[in-house]
Amino acid sequence: MDTHNNNTTPVAIITGASRGFGLATARALLEDVWSLVVDGRNGDDLATAVEKLSAPGRVVGIAGDVADPAHRKSLVDAAAALGRLDLLVNNASYLGPSPQPNLADYPLDVYRRVLEVNTIAPLALIQEALPLLRETGGIVLNITSDAAIEEYAGWGGYGSSKAALNQLSHVLAAEEETVRVIWFDPGDMNTRMHQEAFPGEDISDRADPKDRVPALLTAVRRRESGHYVAAELLEAT
């Protein structure tokens, strides 16, 4: 990576990092000696997560909603204050109703919110961050799902928002000369959002988020644009 900046420590922005896969990713990058800008909608949850990360001076936590333009700008400004930006992880997502309704009954006002958080906000944050990412030859990493490809009943809202994110990623990869674009499917995990998708069910058999992070790190280290599935990367190592 380009290290013309005085700060040669790589910097990542991770959205939705107060819990689950985002928090597990933050822990792993800190162990790899990155500096981080992390966010979460709930300020208390984010503050607790930043405290647990125990990396004074290397983690900036900013509470807010990724659908808010001012919040997105604050994330990029914080990365600039750290000296550079090498990786943007668009991890924050909104499931929609719980339990998940069929499309025939899907409330359109909620669907607009799903699209706003899962598709429009990531693109808007990418647009905000691209000048810094171009300087370092950095990486955009969008978290996707197999629901973007498969026809799972009840997943039409969330899945279509991720399908749109996949296509945005694919086109962005063709358009950008120096920035790499990865759309990464971590698979089913034992997270709060996944539990909300299956209310009342036991999801303890799903993977712990931390067990899927090594696959993400493999994709980042490859520095090749494309679609990656955690299970496939883990099988190959």
BALOBA-1460 file (C-alpha; in Angstrom, 3 decimals):
// residues 237
<rec num="1" residu="m" x="0.000" y="0.000" z="0.000"/>
<rec num="2" residu="d" x="1.056" y="3.588" z="-0.632"/>
<rec num="3" residu="t" x="2.769" y="4.983" z="2.455"/>
<rec num="4" residu="h" x="3.504" y="8.519" z="1.255"/>
<rec num="5" residu="n" x="1.528" y="9.760" z="4.246"/>
<rec num="6" residu="n" x="3.421" y="10.240" z="7.510"/>
<rec num="7" residu="n" x="1.131" y="7.667" z="9.113"/>
<rec num="8" residu="t" x="2.003" y="4.222" z="7.762"/>
<rec num="9" residu="t" x="-0.354" y="2.343" z="10.095"/>
<rec num="10" residu="p" x="-3.296" y="1.157" z="7.956"/>
<rec num="11" residu="v" x="-6.689" y="2.605" z="8.858"/>
<rec num="12" residu="a" x="-10.123" y="0.992" z="8.446"/>
<rec num="13" residu="i" x="-13.676" y="2.233" z="8.819"/>
<rec num="14" residu="i" x="-16.058" y="-0.492" z="10.029"/>
<rec num="15" residu="t" x="-19.771" y="0.238" z="10.245"/>
<rec num="16" residu="g" x="-22.013" y="-1.747" z="12.577"/>
<rec num="17" residu="a" x="-19.059" y="-2.598" z="14.810"/>
<rec num="18" residu="s" x="-20.708" y="-2.493" z="18.236"/>
<rec num="19" residu="r" x="-21.498" y="-6.225" z="18.138"/>
<rec num="20" residu="g" x="-21.514" y="-9.372" z="16.026"/>
<rec num="21" residu="f" x="-19.405" y="-9.701" z="12.921"/>
<rec num="22" residu="g" x="-18.405" y="-6.032" z="12.867"/>
<rec num="23" residu="l" x="-16.985" y="-6.211" z="16.382"/>
<rec num="24" residu="a" x="-15.189" y="-9.488" z="15.625"/>
<rec num="25" residu="t" x="-13.653" y="-7.895" z="12.525"/>
<rec num="26" residu="a" x="-12.514" y="-4.909" z="14.573"/>
<rec num="27" residu="r" x="-10.775" y="-7.178" z="17.085"/>
<rec num="28" residu="a" x="-8.950" y="-9.051" z="14.330"/>
<rec num="29" residu="l" x="-7.753" y="-5.906" z="12.568"/>
<rec num="30" residu="l" x="-6.475" y="-4.471" z="15.837"/>
<rec num="31" residu="e" x="-4.448" y="-7.644" z="16.348"/>
<rec num="32" residu="d" x="-3.050" y="-7.005" z="12.857"/>
<rec num="33" residu="v" x="-2.009" y="-3.521" z="14.075"/>
<rec num="34" residu="w" x="-4.593" y="-1.442" z="12.244"/>
<rec num="35" residu="s" x="-6.183" y="1.753" z="13.513"/>
<rec num="36" residu="l" x="-9.960" y="1.895" z="13.328"/>
<rec num="37" residu="v" x="-12.955" y="4.172" z="13.003"/>
<rec num="38" residu="v" x="-16.036" y="2.235" z="14.132"/>
<rec num="39" residu="d" x="-19.696" y="3.079" z="14.424"/>
<rec num="40" residu="g" x="-22.989" y="1.750" z="15.758"/>
<rec num="41" residu="r" x="-26.492" y="3.120" z="16.110"/>
<rec num="42" residu="n" x="-26.618" y="2.638" z="19.887"/>
<rec num="43" residu="g" x="-24.135" y="4.920" z="21.629"/>
<rec num="44" residu="d" x="-23.995" y="2.889" z="24.838"/>
<rec num="45" residu="d" x="-23.375" y="-0.372" z="22.977"/>
<rec num="46" residu="l" x="-20.667" y="1.270" z="20.891"/>
<rec num="47" residu="a" x="-18.942" y="2.774" z="23.924"/>
<rec num="48" residu="t" x="-18.913" y="-0.653" z="25.597"/>
<rec num="49" residu="a" x="-17.475" y="-2.254" z="22.462"/>
<rec num="50" residu="v" x="-14.720" y="0.361" z="22.138"/>
<rec num="51" residu="e" x="-13.835" y="-0.140" z="25.799"/>
<rec num="52" residu="k" x="-13.595" y="-3.915" z="25.280"/>
<rec num="53" residu="l" x="-11.320" y="-3.434" z="22.295"/>
<rec num="54" residu="s" x="-8.751" y="-1.950" z="24.688"/>
<rec num="55" residu="a" x="-6.615" y="-0.153" z="22.119"/>
<rec num="56" residu="p" x="-6.097" y="3.421" z="23.354"/>
<rec num="57" residu="g" x="-5.439" y="5.853" z="20.532"/>
<rec num="58" residu="r" x="-6.128" y="3.290" z="17.823"/>
<rec num="59" residu="v" x="-9.938" y="3.140" z="17.906"/>
<rec num="60" residu="v" x="-12.293" y="6.045" z="17.263"/>
<rec num="61" residu="g" x="-15.934" y="5.269" z="18.026"/>
<rec num="62" residu="i" x="-18.645" y="7.473" z="16.511"/>
<rec num="63" residu="a" x="-22.271" y="6.644" z="17.271"/>
<rec num="64" residu="g" x="-24.812" y="7.308" z="14.564"/>
<rec num="65" residu="d" x="-26.938" y="6.059" z="11.696"/>
<rec num="66" residu="v" x="-25.204" y="5.246" z="8.401"/>
<rec num="67" residu="a" x="-28.251" y="6.646" z="6.618"/>
<rec num="68" residu="d" x="-27.367" y="10.100" z="7.993"/>
<rec num="69" residu="p" x="-25.101" y="12.099" z="5.628"/>
<rec num="70" residu="a" x="-23.528" y="14.061" z="8.499"/>
<rec num="71" residu="h" x="-22.641" y="10.833" z="10.283"/>
<rec num="72" residu="r" x="-21.045" y="9.358" z="7.173"/>
<rec num="73" residu="k" x="-18.932" y="12.477" z="6.757"/>
<rec num="74" residu="s" x="-17.831" y="12.277" z="10.389"/>
<rec num="75" residu="l" x="-16.559" y="8.720" z="9.825"/>
<rec num="76" residu="v" x="-14.450" y="9.721" z="6.844"/>
<rec num="77" residu="d" x="-13.225" y="12.872" z="8.585"/>
<rec num="78" residu="a" x="-12.086" y="10.734" z="11.529"/>
<rec num="79" residu="a" x="-10.133" y="8.466" z="9.185"/>
<rec num="80" residu="a" x="-8.535" y="11.506" z="7.567"/>
<rec num="81" residu="a" x="-7.530" y="12.733" z="11.019"/>
<rec num="82" residu="l" x="-5.772" y="9.384" z="11.557"/>
<rec num="83" residu="g" x="-3.794" y="10.106" z="8.410"/>
<rec num="84" residu="r" x="-5.193" y="7.753" z="5.750"/>
<rec num="85" residu="l" x="-7.858" y="5.204" z="4.826"/>
<rec num="86" residu="d" x="-7.015" y="1.716" z="3.537"/>
<rec num="87" residu="l" x="-10.228" y="-0.255" z="4.087"/>
<rec num="88" residu="l" x="-13.927" y="0.550" z="4.260"/>
<rec num="89" residu="v" x="-16.084" y="-2.269" z="5.639"/>
<rec num="90" residu="n" x="-19.771" y="-1.643" z="4.974"/>
<rec num="91" residu="n" x="-21.102" y="-4.057" z="7.578"/>
<rec num="92" residu="a" x="-24.073" y="-2.180" z="9.090"/>
<rec num="93" residu="s" x="-27.364" y="-3.700" z="7.927"/>
<rec num="94" residu="y" x="-31.064" y="-3.520" z="8.688"/>
<rec num="95" residu="l" x="-33.013" y="-6.784" z="8.594"/>
<rec num="96" residu="g" x="-36.495" y="-5.311" z="8.355"/>
<rec num="97" residu="p" x="-39.537" y="-6.806" z="10.092"/>
<rec num="98" residu="s" x="-39.187" y="-9.688" z="12.533"/>
<rec num="99" residu="p" x="-40.475" y="-12.234" z="11.707"/>
<rec num="100" residu="q" x="-39.750" y="-11.715" z="8.025"/>
<rec num="101" residu="p" x="-42.946" y="-11.260" z="5.954"/>
<rec num="102" residu="n" x="-43.606" y="-12.522" z="2.450"/>
<rec num="103" residu="l" x="-43.326" y="-9.884" z="-0.256"/>
<rec num="104" residu="a" x="-47.111" y="-9.856" z="-0.707"/>
<rec num="105" residu="d" x="-47.386" y="-8.408" z="2.800"/>
<rec num="106" residu="y" x="-44.105" y="-6.471" z="3.025"/>
<rec num="107" residu="p" x="-44.689" y="-2.943" z="4.410"/>
<rec num="108" residu="l" x="-43.299" y="-0.568" z="1.799"/>
<rec num="109" residu="d" x="-42.252" y="2.085" z="4.300"/>
<rec num="110" residu="v" x="-40.047" y="-0.506" z="6.020"/>
<rec num="111" residu="y" x="-38.695" y="-1.662" z="2.666"/>
<rec num="112" residu="r" x="-37.587" y="1.895" z="1.920"/>
<rec num="113" residu="r" x="-35.651" y="1.887" z="5.190"/>
<rec num="114" residu="v" x="-34.047" y="-1.483" z="4.338"/>
<rec num="115" residu="l" x="-32.876" y="-0.098" z="1.002"/>
<rec num="116" residu="e" x="-31.698" y="3.136" z="2.618"/>
<rec num="117" residu="v" x="-29.488" y="1.335" z="5.147"/>
<rec num="118" residu="n" x="-28.358" y="-1.696" z="3.143"/>
<rec num="119" residu="t" x="-27.886" y="-0.221" z="-0.328"/>
<rec num="120" residu="i" x="-27.977" y="3.569" z="-0.511"/>
<rec num="121" residu="a" x="-25.971" y="4.306" z="2.656"/>
<rec num="122" residu="p" x="-23.065" y="2.014" z="1.684"/>
<rec num="123" residu="l" x="-22.837" y="3.659" z="-1.743"/>
<rec num="124" residu="a" x="-23.005" y="7.110" z="-0.170"/>
<rec num="125" residu="l" x="-20.237" y="6.215" z="2.289"/>
<rec num="126" residu="i" x="-18.145" y="4.801" z="-0.558"/>
<rec num="127" residu="q" x="-18.561" y="8.080" z="-2.457"/>
<rec num="128" residu="e" x="-17.465" y="9.994" z="0.644"/>
<rec num="129" residu="a" x="-14.461" y="7.732" z="1.228"/>
<rec num="130" residu="l" x="-13.183" y="7.212" z="-2.333"/>
<rec num="131" residu="p" x="-10.770" y="10.168" z="-2.407"/>
<rec num="132" residu="l" x="-8.891" y="8.746" z="0.602"/>
<rec num="133" residu="l" x="-9.093" y="5.166" z="-0.671"/>
<rec num="134" residu="r" x="-7.689" y="6.169" z="-4.057"/>
<rec num="135" residu="e" x="-4.668" y="7.707" z="-2.335"/>
<rec num="136" residu="t" x="-3.747" y="4.399" z="-0.677"/>
<rec num="137" residu="g" x="-4.997" y="1.982" z="-3.326"/>
<rec num="138" residu="g" x="-7.420" y="0.840" z="-0.649"/>
<rec num="139" residu="i" x="-10.289" y="-1.627" z="-0.461"/>
<rec num="140" residu="v" x="-14.067" y="-1.317" z="-0.293"/>
<rec num="141" residu="l" x="-15.509" y="-4.404" z="1.390"/>
<rec num="142" residu="n" x="-19.292" y="-4.751" z="1.323"/>
<rec num="143" residu="i" x="-20.899" y="-7.411" z="3.517"/>
<rec num="144" residu="t" x="-23.467" y="-9.355" z="1.531"/>
<rec num="145" residu="s" x="-25.527" y="-12.528" z="1.954"/>
<rec num="146" residu="d" x="-26.593" y="-15.630" z="0.071"/>
<rec num="147" residu="a" x="-30.100" y="-14.168" z="0.422"/>
<rec num="148" residu="a" x="-29.006" y="-11.835" z="-2.394"/>
<rec num="149" residu="i" x="-28.830" y="-14.850" z="-4.712"/>
<rec num="150" residu="e" x="-31.184" y="-17.537" z="-3.361"/>
<rec num="151" residu="e" x="-34.991" y="-17.419" z="-3.315"/>
<rec num="152" residu="y" x="-35.572" y="-17.818" z="0.434"/>
<rec num="153" residu="a" x="-39.214" y="-17.204" z="1.353"/>
<rec num="154" residu="g" x="-39.477" y="-14.208" z="3.650"/>
<rec num="155" residu="w" x="-36.105" y="-12.764" z="2.658"/>
<rec num="156" residu="g" x="-37.284" y="-10.701" z="-0.310"/>
<rec num="157" residu="g" x="-36.756" y="-7.322" z="1.309"/>
<rec num="158" residu="y" x="-33.335" y="-7.912" z="2.852"/>
<rec num="159" residu="g" x="-32.178" y="-10.136" z="-0.003"/>
<rec num="160" residu="s" x="-33.059" y="-7.679" z="-2.743"/>
<rec num="161" residu="s" x="-31.242" y="-4.884" z="-0.906"/>
<rec num="162" residu="k" x="-28.116" y="-7.042" z="-0.788"/>
<rec num="163" residu="a" x="-28.562" y="-8.084" z="-4.439"/>
<rec num="164" residu="a" x="-28.478" y="-4.407" z="-5.365"/>
<rec num="165" residu="l" x="-25.367" y="-3.950" z="-3.205"/>
<rec num="166" residu="n" x="-23.733" y="-6.877" z="-5.022"/>
<rec num="167" residu="q" x="-24.339" y="-5.266" z="-8.397"/>
<rec num="168" residu="l" x="-23.128" y="-1.876" z="-7.178"/>
<rec num="169" residu="s" x="-19.965" y="-3.613" z="-5.980"/>
<rec num="170" residu="h" x="-19.482" y="-5.415" z="-9.285"/>
<rec num="171" residu="v" x="-19.818" y="-2.237" z="-11.326"/>
<rec num="172" residu="l" x="-17.657" y="-0.196" z="-8.943"/>
<rec num="173" residu="a" x="-14.915" y="-2.795" z="-9.319"/>
<rec num="174" residu="a" x="-15.032" y="-2.271" z="-13.090"/>
<rec num="175" residu="e" x="-14.973" y="1.500" z="-12.755"/>
<rec num="176" residu="e" x="-12.200" y="2.008" z="-10.199"/>
<rec num="177" residu="e" x="-8.611" y="1.658" z="-11.370"/>
<rec num="178" residu="t" x="-6.747" y="1.674" z="-8.050"/>
<rec num="179" residu="v" x="-9.393" y="0.763" z="-5.443"/>
<rec num="180" residu="r" x="-10.252" y="-2.911" z="-4.965"/>
<rec num="181" residu="v" x="-13.902" y="-3.854" z="-4.340"/>
<rec num="182" residu="i" x="-14.897" y="-6.992" z="-2.453"/>
<rec num="183" residu="w" x="-18.416" y="-8.216" z="-1.734"/>
<rec num="184" residu="f" x="-18.105" y="-10.757" z="1.037"/>
<rec num="185" residu="d" x="-20.663" y="-13.303" z="2.280"/>
<rec num="186" residu="p" x="-19.815" y="-14.454" z="5.826"/>
<rec num="187" residu="g" x="-22.645" y="-17.014" z="5.868"/>
<rec num="188" residu="d" x="-25.093" y="-17.777" z="8.677"/>
<rec num="189" residu="m" x="-23.804" y="-16.682" z="12.073"/>
<rec num="190" residu="n" x="-25.001" y="-16.643" z="15.653"/>
<rec num="191" residu="t" x="-25.734" y="-12.909" z="15.803"/>
<rec num="192" residu="r" x="-28.549" y="-10.762" z="17.119"/>
<rec num="193" residu="m" x="-29.710" y="-9.903" z="13.611"/>
<rec num="194" residu="h" x="-29.834" y="-13.548" z="12.607"/>
<rec num="195" residu="q" x="-31.774" y="-14.332" z="15.757"/>
<rec num="196" residu="e" x="-34.270" y="-11.614" z="14.846"/>
<rec num="197" residu="a" x="-34.744" y="-13.328" z="11.489"/>
<rec num="198" residu="f" x="-35.708" y="-16.531" z="13.314"/>
<rec num="199" residu="p" x="-37.537" y="-15.361" z="16.452"/>
<rec num="200" residu="g" x="-37.991" y="-18.068" z="19.053"/>
<rec num="201" residu="e" x="-35.677" y="-20.531" z="17.270"/>
<rec num="202" residu="d" x="-32.419" y="-21.902" z="18.610"/>
<rec num="203" residu="i" x="-29.629" y="-20.645" z="16.349"/>
<rec num="204" residu="s" x="-26.760" y="-21.772" z="18.585"/>
<rec num="205" residu="d" x="-25.617" y="-24.145" z="15.833"/>
<rec num="206" residu="r" x="-24.678" y="-21.190" z="13.608"/>
<rec num="207" residu="a" x="-21.065" y="-20.121" z="13.388"/>
<rec num="208" residu="d" x="-19.537" y="-17.742" z="15.899"/>
<rec num="209" residu="p" x="-18.759" y="-14.490" z="14.031"/>
<rec num="210" residu="k" x="-15.098" y="-14.625" z="15.052"/>
<rec num="211" residu="d" x="-14.731" y="-17.942" z="13.216"/>
<rec num="212" residu="r" x="-15.652" y="-16.262" z="9.915"/>
<rec num="213" residu="v" x="-13.278" y="-13.313" z="10.258"/>
<rec num="214" residu="p" x="-10.178" y="-15.229" z="9.047"/>
<rec num="215" residu="a" x="-11.919" y="-15.609" z="5.683"/>
<rec num="216" residu="l" x="-12.473" y="-11.856" z="5.499"/>
<rec num="217" residu="l" x="-8.808" y="-11.238" z="6.281"/>
<rec num="218" residu="t" x="-7.842" y="-13.679" z="3.522"/>
<rec num="219" residu="a" x="-9.960" y="-11.733" z="1.027"/>
<rec num="220" residu="v" x="-8.402" y="-8.442" z="2.142"/>
<rec num="221" residu="r" x="-4.864" y="-9.792" z="1.843"/>
<rec num="222" residu="r" x="-5.535" y="-11.132" z="-1.656"/>
<rec num="223" residu="r" x="-6.337" y="-7.568" z="-2.801"/>
<rec num="224" residu="e" x="-8.385" y="-8.854" z="-5.726"/>
<rec num="225" residu="s" x="-11.830" y="-7.460" z="-6.498"/>
<rec num="226" residu="g" x="-14.667" y="-9.972" z="-6.534"/>
<rec num="227" residu="h" x="-17.291" y="-11.960" z="-4.669"/>
<rec num="228" residu="y" x="-16.007" y="-14.084" z="-1.785"/>
<rec num="229" residu="v" x="-17.861" y="-16.638" z="0.347"/>
<rec num="230" residu="a" x="-16.411" y="-17.294" z="3.803"/>
<rec num="231" residu="a" x="-17.058" y="-21.046" z="3.764"/>
<rec num="232" residu="e" x="-15.230" y="-21.444" z="0.448"/>
<rec num="233" residu="l" x="-12.215" y="-19.455" z="1.609"/>
<rec num="234" residu="l" x="-12.032" y="-21.392" z="4.870"/>
<rec num="235" residu="e" x="-12.174" y="-24.725" z="3.017"/>
<rec num="236" residu="a" x="-9.307" y="-23.624" z="0.792"/>
<rec num="237" residu="t" x="-6.968" y="-22.817" z="3.705"/>
